[in-house]
């Protein structure tokens, strides 16, 4: 009976160690997976931010160009009116 109890304890101890080892491995894999996913998410956010900055810069440049063109057109029209008044 002692021998049977000893073998049962050994089997239980082996199983316990196997479960602990398996739990450690699963935890490591889960950690690696979470770290990889966090990196992918960070990279995606950075890419989105960069694209947004490029778009904003493009819109600002276009608006500036349109404002300058509009101002030049108004100045040109004013110059023509002044020239017409001077000629009269």
Secondary structure, 3 states (H helix, E strand, C coil): CHHHHHHHHHHHHHHHHHHHHHHHHHHHHHHHHHHHHHHHHHHHHHHHHHHHHHHHHHHHHHHHHHHHHHHHHHHHHHHHHHHHHHHC
